[in-house]
């Protein structure tokens, strides 16, 4: 009889522990974080409600802004600008690599005024395309914290092809650049460098 009572007590304690563990698991899921292995330097990794990663076809980013719940309109703009700046930095870096590669392919005229003009035209077009980019995800807002603040998330994506087409169209309209411009090679170098940049920077 004594052994039976001890067994029942232990079973009750075990069931209580299991229920507590399940409750914690549900809470974690509700808060959208992924527990990391013991000793991880990142602790709990929280997932944003928007997710725009780089793909074969697009450069993507999620912009984040935090502030008063009374200025949610401003937070939307700030988060969008943040996302645009992230994509802008990535695309310009990849484009610079493509221009260097293309200039080396052209050969003797590498580093000429024409090469600099192509690079300048491309960066201006990248700016123009990104500045006109709209949100592809969001804006989405967190709940209000104890200070009355919310966090805003906005995701964007920019088409590789759209940017390359616009750069080629711009260069083709310039007589000086058109003389030595090889569209097929330029497009090939752009595509290769965009892909390489994404592969090198995968998380």
Buried (B, 14 or more C-beta within 10 A) or exposed (E): EEEEEEEEEEEEEEEEEEEEEEEEEEEEEEEEBEEEEEEEEEEEEEEBBBEBBBEEEBBBBBBBBBBEBEBBEEBBBBBBBBBBEBBBEBBBEBBBBBBBBBBEEBEEEBEEEBBEBBBEBBBEBBBEBBEEBEBBBBBBBBEEEEEEBBBBBBBBBBEBEEBBEBBBEBBEEBEEBEEEBEEEEBBBBBBBBBBBBBEEEEE
